[in-house]
């Protein structure tokens, strides 16, 4: 797994778009190779 520098460069701020991309990528890494049909089994109880 390749490491990423999640800290913004000195003097730059992390904007909402960058944060959203990092969170989405993190969720995909944590989810791993789960079929979409199986994934909803985990998500629906969290939503309702």
CHARMM-style PDB file with segment names, atoms N, HN, CA, C and O in Angstrom:
ATOM      1  N   UNK     1       0.853  -1.174   0.000  1.00  0.00      PROA
ATOM      2  CA  UNK     1       0.000   0.000   0.000  1.00  0.00      PROA
ATOM      3  C   UNK     1       0.896   1.234   0.000  1.00  0.00      PROA
ATOM      4  O   UNK     1       1.838   1.325   0.787  1.00  0.00      PROA
ATOM      5  N   UNK     2       0.603   2.163  -0.870  1.00  0.00      PROA
ATOM      6  HN  UNK     2      -0.162   2.089  -1.510  1.00  0.00      PROA
ATOM      7  CA  UNK     2       1.480   3.327  -0.929  1.00  0.00      PROA
ATOM      8  C   UNK     2       1.065   4.364   0.103  1.00  0.00      PROA
ATOM      9  O   UNK     2      -0.119   4.606   0.333  1.00  0.00      PROA
ATOM     10  N   UNK     3       2.065   4.960   0.709  1.00  0.00      PROA
ATOM     11  HN  UNK     3       3.027   4.763   0.522  1.00  0.00      PROA
ATOM     12  CA  UNK     3       1.807   5.970   1.740  1.00  0.00      PROA
ATOM     13  C   UNK     3       1.542   7.309   1.080  1.00  0.00      PROA
ATOM     14  O   UNK     3       2.130   7.639   0.050  1.00  0.00      PROA
ATOM     15  N   UNK     4       0.659   8.067   1.682  1.00  0.00      PROA
ATOM     16  HN  UNK     4       0.181   7.799   2.519  1.00  0.00      PROA
ATOM     17  CA  UNK     4       0.315   9.383   1.162  1.00  0.00      PROA
ATOM     18  C   UNK     4       0.557  10.428   2.240  1.00  0.00      PROA
ATOM     19  O   UNK     4       0.369  10.179   3.431  1.00  0.00      PROA
ATOM     20  N   UNK     5       0.967  11.573   1.803  1.00  0.00      PROA
ATOM     21  HN  UNK     5       1.120  11.776   0.836  1.00  0.00      PROA
ATOM     22  CA  UNK     5       1.150  12.694   2.722  1.00  0.00      PROA
ATOM     23  C   UNK     5      -0.180  13.433   2.816  1.00  0.00      PROA
ATOM     24  O   UNK     5      -0.553  14.157   1.893  1.00  0.00      PROA
ATOM     25  N   UNK     6      -0.893  13.257   3.915  1.00  0.00      PROA
ATOM     26  HN  UNK     6      -0.591  12.669   4.665  1.00  0.00      PROA
ATOM     27  CA  UNK     6      -2.204  13.866   4.071  1.00  0.00      PROA
ATOM     28  C   UNK     6      -2.138  15.278   4.648  1.00  0.00      PROA
ATOM     29  O   UNK     6      -3.146  15.981   4.712  1.00  0.00      PROA
ATOM     30  N   UNK     7      -0.951  15.678   5.063  1.00  0.00      PROA
ATOM     31  HN  UNK     7      -0.132  15.107   5.011  1.00  0.00      PROA
ATOM     32  CA  UNK     7      -0.816  17.024   5.608  1.00  0.00      PROA
ATOM     33  C   UNK     7      -0.636  18.011   4.456  1.00  0.00      PROA
ATOM     34  O   UNK     7       0.135  17.754   3.531  1.00  0.00      PROA
ATOM     35  N   UNK     8      -1.341  19.129   4.510  1.00  0.00      PROA
ATOM     36  HN  UNK     8      -1.967  19.337   5.262  1.00  0.00      PROA
ATOM     37  CA  UNK     8      -1.121  20.138   3.474  1.00  0.00      PROA
ATOM     38  C   UNK     8       0.280  20.722   3.599  1.00  0.00      PROA
ATOM     39  O   UNK     8       0.866  20.747   4.682  1.00  0.00      PROA
ATOM     40  N   UNK     9       0.801  21.188   2.480  1.00  0.00      PROA
ATOM     41  HN  UNK     9       0.326  21.168   1.600  1.00  0.00      PROA
ATOM     42  CA  UNK     9       2.119  21.805   2.515  1.00  0.00      PROA
ATOM     43  C   UNK     9       2.083  23.030   3.418  1.00  0.00      PROA
ATOM     44  O   UNK     9       1.033  23.641   3.616  1.00  0.00      PROA
ATOM     45  N   UNK    10       3.214  23.371   3.948  1.00  0.00      PROA
ATOM     46  HN  UNK    10       4.067  22.874   3.787  1.00  0.00      PROA
ATOM     47  CA  UNK    10       3.290  24.505   4.859  1.00  0.00      PROA
ATOM     48  C   UNK    10       2.793  25.765   4.162  1.00  0.00      PROA
ATOM     49  O   UNK    10       3.239  26.097   3.064  1.00  0.00      PROA
ATOM     50  N   UNK    11       1.873  26.457   4.806  1.00  0.00      PROA
ATOM     51  HN  UNK    11       1.510  26.187   5.698  1.00  0.00      PROA
ATOM     52  CA  UNK    11       1.313  27.672   4.247  1.00  0.00      PROA
ATOM     53  C   UNK    11       0.027  27.442   3.471  1.00  0.00      PROA
ATOM     54  O   UNK    11      -0.684  28.399   3.165  1.00  0.00      PROA
ATOM     55  N   UNK    12      -0.286  26.196   3.147  1.00  0.00      PROA
ATOM     56  HN  UNK    12       0.292  25.418   3.395  1.00  0.00      PROA
ATOM     57  CA  UNK    12      -1.518  25.887   2.423  1.00  0.00      PROA
ATOM     58  C   UNK    12      -2.537  25.283   3.372  1.00  0.00      PROA
ATOM     59  O   UNK    12      -2.178  24.611   4.339  1.00  0.00      PROA
ATOM     60  N   UNK    13      -3.797  25.523   3.094  1.00  0.00      PROA
ATOM     61  HN  UNK    13      -4.089  26.068   2.308  1.00  0.00      PROA
ATOM     62  CA  UNK    13      -4.860  24.937   3.898  1.00  0.00      PROA
ATOM     63  C   UNK    13      -5.524  23.810   3.116  1.00  0.00      PROA
ATOM     64  O   UNK    13      -5.536  23.824   1.885  1.00  0.00      PROA
ATOM     65  N   UNK    14      -6.062  22.862   3.815  1.00  0.00      PROA
ATOM     66  HN  UNK    14      -6.053  22.851   4.814  1.00  0.00      PROA
ATOM     67  CA  UNK    14      -6.792  21.756   3.204  1.00  0.00      PROA
ATOM     68  C   UNK    14      -8.203  22.245   2.910  1.00  0.00      PROA
ATOM     69  O   UNK    14      -8.923  22.652   3.822  1.00  0.00      PROA
ATOM     70  N   UNK    15      -8.601  22.209   1.644  1.00  0.00      PROA
ATOM     71  HN  UNK    15      -8.017  21.878   0.903  1.00  0.00      PROA
ATOM     72  CA  UNK    15      -9.940  22.685   1.311  1.00  0.00      PROA
ATOM     73  C   UNK    15     -10.945  21.519   1.342  1.00  0.00      PROA
ATOM     74  O   UNK    15     -10.552  20.363   1.494  1.00  0.00      PROA
ATOM     75  N   UNK    16     -12.202  21.822   1.200  1.00  0.00      PROA
ATOM     76  HN  UNK    16     -12.522  22.762   1.076  1.00  0.00      PROA
ATOM     77  CA  UNK    16     -13.264  20.818   1.311  1.00  0.00      PROA
ATOM     78  C   UNK    16     -13.132  19.746   0.234  1.00  0.00      PROA
ATOM     79  O   UNK    16     -13.369  18.569   0.509  1.00  0.00      PROA
ATOM     80  N   UNK    17     -12.763  20.127  -0.970  1.00  0.00      PROA
ATOM     81  HN  UNK    17     -12.570  21.083  -1.193  1.00  0.00      PROA
ATOM     82  CA  UNK    17     -12.625  19.169  -2.061  1.00  0.00      PROA
ATOM     83  C   UNK    17     -11.501  18.167  -1.767  1.00  0.00      PROA
ATOM     84  O   UNK    17     -11.668  16.967  -1.986  1.00  0.00      PROA
ATOM     85  N   UNK    18     -10.378  18.649  -1.280  1.00  0.00      PROA
ATOM     86  HN  UNK    18     -10.243  19.623  -1.103  1.00  0.00      PROA
ATOM     87  CA  UNK    18      -9.265  17.769  -0.930  1.00  0.00      PROA
ATOM     88  C   UNK    18      -9.651  16.838   0.213  1.00  0.00      PROA
ATOM     89  O   UNK    18      -9.336  15.648   0.179  1.00  0.00      PROA
ATOM     90  N   UNK    19     -10.330  17.371   1.219  1.00  0.00      PROA
ATOM     91  HN  UNK    19     -10.586  18.338   1.246  1.00  0.00      PROA
ATOM     92  CA  UNK    19     -10.772  16.570   2.345  1.00  0.00      PROA
ATOM     93  C   UNK    19     -11.728  15.475   1.883  1.00  0.00      PROA
ATOM     94  O   UNK    19     -11.617  14.324   2.305  1.00  0.00      PROA
ATOM     95  N   UNK    20     -12.657  15.838   1.022  1.00  0.00      PROA
ATOM     96  HN  UNK    20     -12.747  16.773   0.679  1.00  0.00      PROA
ATOM     97  CA  UNK    20     -13.618  14.878   0.499  1.00  0.00      PROA
ATOM     98  C   UNK    20     -12.914  13.744  -0.245  1.00  0.00      PROA
ATOM     99  O   UNK    20     -13.267  12.578  -0.072  1.00  0.00      PROA
ATOM    100  N   UNK    21     -11.925  14.077  -1.065  1.00  0.00      PROA
ATOM    101  HN  UNK    21     -11.638  15.025  -1.205  1.00  0.00      PROA
ATOM    102  CA  UNK    21     -11.177  13.051  -1.814  1.00  0.00      PROA
ATOM    103  C   UNK    21     -10.421  12.128  -0.872  1.00  0.00      PROA
ATOM    104  O   UNK    21     -10.403  10.913  -1.071  1.00  0.00      PROA
ATOM    105  N   UNK    22      -9.800  12.696   0.148  1.00  0.00      PROA
ATOM    106  HN  UNK    22      -9.815  13.683   0.310  1.00  0.00      PROA
ATOM    107  CA  UNK    22      -9.060  11.871   1.117  1.00  0.00      PROA
ATOM    108  C   UNK    22     -10.007  10.941   1.878  1.00  0.00      PROA
ATOM    109  O   UNK    22      -9.693   9.768   2.077  1.00  0.00      PROA
ATOM    110  N   UNK    23     -11.154  11.455   2.302  1.00  0.00      PROA
ATOM    111  HN  UNK    23     -11.409  12.408   2.140  1.00  0.00      PROA
ATOM    112  CA  UNK    23     -12.105  10.629   3.035  1.00  0.00      PROA
ATOM    113  C   UNK    23     -12.670   9.513   2.157  1.00  0.00      PROA
ATOM    114  O   UNK    23     -12.838   8.383   2.616  1.00  0.00      PROA
ATOM    115  N   UNK    24     -12.961   9.830   0.900  1.00  0.00      PROA
ATOM    116  HN  UNK    24     -12.824  10.747   0.528  1.00  0.00      PROA
ATOM    117  CA  UNK    24     -13.499   8.825  -0.020  1.00  0.00      PROA
ATOM    118  C   UNK    24     -12.473   7.720  -0.264  1.00  0.00      PROA
ATOM    119  O   UNK    24     -12.814   6.537  -0.252  1.00  0.00      PROA
ATOM    120  N   UNK    25     -11.229   8.104  -0.483  1.00  0.00      PROA
ATOM    121  HN  UNK    25     -10.952   9.065  -0.492  1.00  0.00      PROA
ATOM    122  CA  UNK    25     -10.171   7.125  -0.708  1.00  0.00      PROA
ATOM    123  C   UNK    25      -9.947   6.273   0.539  1.00  0.00      PROA
ATOM    124  O   UNK    25      -9.725   5.066   0.436  1.00  0.00      PROA
ATOM    125  N   UNK    26     -10.005   6.894   1.709  1.00  0.00      PROA
ATOM    126  HN  UNK    26     -10.185   7.874   1.793  1.00  0.00      PROA
ATOM    127  CA  UNK    26      -9.848   6.152   2.963  1.00  0.00      PROA
ATOM    128  C   UNK    26     -10.965   5.126   3.130  1.00  0.00      PROA
ATOM    129  O   UNK    26     -10.719   3.992   3.540  1.00  0.00      PROA
ATOM    130  N   UNK    27     -12.188   5.531   2.811  1.00  0.00      PROA
ATOM    131  HN  UNK    27     -12.388   6.453   2.479  1.00  0.00      PROA
ATOM    132  CA  UNK    27     -13.320   4.602   2.913  1.00  0.00      PROA
ATOM    133  C   UNK    27     -13.144   3.426   1.965  1.00  0.00      PROA
ATOM    134  O   UNK    27     -13.452   2.292   2.331  1.00  0.00      PROA
ATOM    135  N   UNK    28     -12.656   3.672   0.760  1.00  0.00      PROA
ATOM    136  HN  UNK    28     -12.406   4.594   0.462  1.00  0.00      PROA
ATOM    137  CA  UNK    28     -12.426   2.594  -0.197  1.00  0.00      PROA
ATOM    138  C   UNK    28     -11.353   1.635   0.283  1.00  0.00      PROA
ATOM    139  O   UNK    28     -11.470   0.424   0.096  1.00  0.00      PROA
ATOM    140  N   UNK    29     -10.307   2.169   0.900  1.00  0.00      PROA
ATOM    141  HN  UNK    29     -10.212   3.153   1.052  1.00  0.00      PROA
ATOM    142  CA  UNK    29      -9.246   1.320   1.437  1.00  0.00      PROA
ATOM    143  C   UNK    29      -9.779   0.464   2.576  1.00  0.00      PROA
ATOM    144  O   UNK    29      -9.497  -0.733   2.636  1.00  0.00      PROA
ATOM    145  N   UNK    30     -10.545   1.065   3.479  1.00  0.00      PROA
ATOM    146  HN  UNK    30     -10.774   2.037   3.431  1.00  0.00      PROA
ATOM    147  CA  UNK    30     -11.099   0.321   4.609  1.00  0.00      PROA
ATOM    148  C   UNK    30     -12.119  -0.722   4.165  1.00  0.00      PROA
ATOM    149  O   UNK    30     -12.184  -1.818   4.721  1.00  0.00      PROA
ATOM    150  N   UNK    31     -12.902  -0.375   3.171  1.00  0.00      PROA
ATOM    151  HN  UNK    31     -12.849   0.516   2.719  1.00  0.00      PROA
ATOM    152  CA  UNK    31     -13.928  -1.297   2.672  1.00  0.00      PROA
ATOM    153  C   UNK    31     -13.289  -2.510   2.036  1.00  0.00      PROA
ATOM    154  O   UNK    31     -13.757  -3.633   2.225  1.00  0.00      PROA
ATOM    155  N   UNK    32     -12.230  -2.296   1.288  1.00  0.00      PROA
ATOM    156  HN  UNK    32     -11.850  -1.384   1.134  1.00  0.00      PROA
ATOM    157  CA  UNK    32     -11.539  -3.392   0.635  1.00  0.00      PROA
ATOM    158  C   UNK    32     -12.381  -4.012  -0.463  1.00  0.00      PROA
ATOM    159  O   UNK    32     -13.312  -3.389  -0.975  1.00  0.00      PROA
ATOM    160  N   UNK    33     -12.049  -5.238  -0.818  1.00  0.00      PROA
ATOM    161  HN  UNK    33     -11.294  -5.744  -0.402  1.00  0.00      PROA
ATOM    162  CA  UNK    33     -12.729  -5.909  -1.934  1.00  0.00      PROA
ATOM    163  C   UNK    33     -14.062  -6.540  -1.529  1.00  0.00      PROA
ATOM    164  O   UNK    33     -14.204  -7.763  -1.561  1.00  0.00      PROA
ATOM    165  N   UNK    34     -15.022  -5.729  -1.155  1.00  0.00      PROA
ATOM    166  HN  UNK    34     -14.907  -4.736  -1.128  1.00  0.00      PROA
ATOM    167  CA  UNK    34     -16.343  -6.228  -0.771  1.00  0.00      PROA
ATOM    168  C   UNK    34     -17.313  -5.949  -1.911  1.00  0.00      PROA
ATOM    169  O   UNK    34     -17.351  -4.838  -2.439  1.00  0.00      PROA
ATOM    170  N   UNK    35     -18.086  -6.942  -2.286  1.00  0.00      PROA
ATOM    171  HN  UNK    35     -18.055  -7.845  -1.857  1.00  0.00      PROA
ATOM    172  CA  UNK    35     -19.085  -6.779  -3.335  1.00  0.00      PROA
ATOM    173  C   UNK    35     -20.125  -5.747  -2.892  1.00  0.00      PROA
ATOM    174  O   UNK    35     -20.460  -5.669  -1.710  1.00  0.00      PROA
ATOM    175  N   UNK    36     -20.631  -4.965  -3.832  1.00  0.00      PROA
ATOM    176  HN  UNK    36     -20.360  -5.029  -4.792  1.00  0.00      PROA
ATOM    177  CA  UNK    36     -21.592  -3.901  -3.511  1.00  0.00      PROA
ATOM    178  C   UNK    36     -22.830  -4.456  -2.804  1.00  0.00      PROA
ATOM    179  O   UNK    36     -23.354  -3.818  -1.891  1.00  0.00      PROA
ATOM    180  N   UNK    37     -23.300  -5.629  -3.211  1.00  0.00      PROA
ATOM    181  HN  UNK    37     -22.874  -6.148  -3.952  1.00  0.00      PROA
ATOM    182  CA  UNK    37     -24.478  -6.222  -2.576  1.00  0.00      PROA
ATOM    183  C   UNK    37     -24.194  -6.567  -1.113  1.00  0.00      PROA
ATOM    184  O   UNK    37     -25.059  -6.396  -0.254  1.00  0.00      PROA
ATOM    185  N   UNK    38     -22.992  -7.048  -0.832  1.00  0.00      PROA
ATOM    186  HN  UNK    38     -22.289  -7.186  -1.530  1.00  0.00      PROA
ATOM    187  CA  UNK    38     -22.614  -7.358   0.550  1.00  0.00      PROA
ATOM    188  C   UNK    38     -22.359  -6.088   1.355  1.00  0.00      PROA
ATOM    189  O   UNK    38     -22.621  -6.043   2.557  1.00  0.00      PROA
ATOM    190  N   UNK    39     -21.851  -5.066   0.692  1.00  0.00      PROA
ATOM    191  HN  UNK    39     -21.638  -5.102  -0.284  1.00  0.00      PROA
ATOM    192  CA  UNK    39     -21.523  -3.815   1.369  1.00  0.00      PROA
ATOM    193  C   UNK    39     -22.772  -3.161   1.945  1.00  0.00      PROA
ATOM    194  O   UNK    39     -22.729  -2.605   3.042  1.00  0.00      PROA
ATOM    195  N   UNK    40     -23.885  -3.223   1.214  1.00  0.00      PROA
ATOM    196  HN  UNK    40     -23.920  -3.675   0.323  1.00  0.00      PROA
ATOM    197  CA  UNK    40     -25.104  -2.581   1.717  1.00  0.00      PROA
ATOM    198  C   UNK    40     -25.611  -3.260   2.986  1.00  0.00      PROA
ATOM    199  O   UNK    40     -26.330  -2.642   3.771  1.00  0.00      PROA
ATOM    200  N   UNK    41     -25.246  -4.520   3.196  1.00  0.00      PROA
ATOM    201  HN  UNK    41     -24.663  -5.023   2.558  1.00  0.00      PROA
ATOM    202  CA  UNK    41     -25.614  -5.223   4.427  1.00  0.00      PROA
ATOM    203  C   UNK    41     -24.995  -4.530   5.639  1.00  0.00      PROA
ATOM    204  O   UNK    41     -25.581  -4.518   6.721  1.00  0.00      PROA
ATOM    205  N   UNK    42     -23.812  -3.957   5.452  1.00  0.00      PROA
ATOM    206  HN  UNK    42     -23.335  -3.968   4.573  1.00  0.00      PROA
ATOM    207  CA  UNK    42     -23.142  -3.246   6.543  1.00  0.00      PROA
ATOM    208  C   UNK    42     -23.636  -1.806   6.680  1.00  0.00      PROA
ATOM    209  O   UNK    42     -23.760  -1.290   7.791  1.00  0.00      PROA
ATOM    210  N   UNK    43     -23.915  -1.170   5.561  1.00  0.00      PROA
ATOM    211  HN  UNK    43     -23.815  -1.590   4.658  1.00  0.00      PROA
ATOM    212  CA  UNK    43     -24.248   0.252   5.568  1.00  0.00      PROA
ATOM    213  C   UNK    43     -25.682   0.529   6.028  1.00  0.00      PROA
ATOM    214  O   UNK    43     -25.906   1.447   6.818  1.00  0.00      PROA
ATOM    215  N   UNK    44     -26.647  -0.245   5.548  1.00  0.00      PROA
ATOM    216  HN  UNK    44     -26.465  -0.990   4.906  1.00  0.00      PROA
ATOM    217  CA  UNK    44     -28.046   0.031   5.875  1.00  0.00      PROA
ATOM    218  C   UNK    44     -28.322   0.069   7.381  1.00  0.00      PROA
ATOM    219  O   UNK    44     -29.035   0.965   7.832  1.00  0.00      PROA
ATOM    220  N   UNK    45     -27.796  -0.854   8.170  1.00  0.00      PROA
ATOM    221  HN  UNK    45     -27.216  -1.582   7.804  1.00  0.00      PROA
ATOM    222  CA  UNK    45     -28.020  -0.748   9.626  1.00  0.00      PROA
ATOM    223  C   UNK    45     -27.425   0.528  10.230  1.00  0.00      PROA
ATOM    224  O   UNK    45     -27.943   1.047  11.218  1.00  0.00      PROA
ATOM    225  N   UNK    46     -26.354   1.025   9.645  1.00  0.00      PROA
ATOM    226  HN  UNK    46     -25.933   0.603   8.842  1.00  0.00      PROA
ATOM    227  CA  UNK    46     -25.763   2.268  10.158  1.00  0.00      PROA
ATOM    228  C   UNK    46     -26.643   3.467   9.822  1.00  0.00      PROA
ATOM    229  O   UNK    46     -26.702   4.430  10.588  1.00  0.00      PROA
ATOM    230  N   UNK    47     -27.319   3.414   8.693  1.00  0.00      PROA
ATOM    231  HN  UNK    47     -27.272   2.632   8.071  1.00  0.00      PROA
ATOM    232  CA  UNK    47     -28.165   4.528   8.268  1.00  0.00      PROA
ATOM    233  C   UNK    47     -29.516   4.576   8.983  1.00  0.00      PROA
ATOM    234  O   UNK    47     -30.045   5.651   9.269  1.00  0.00      PROA
ATOM    235  N   UNK    48     -30.056   3.407   9.261  1.00  0.00      PROA
ATOM    236  HN  UNK    48     -29.627   2.534   9.028  1.00  0.00      PROA
ATOM    237  CA  UNK    48     -31.405   3.355   9.826  1.00  0.00      PROA
ATOM    238  C   UNK    48     -31.352   2.899  11.225  1.00  0.00      PROA
ATOM    239  OT1 UNK    48     -32.390   2.789  11.877  1.00  0.00      PROA
TER     240      UNK     48
END
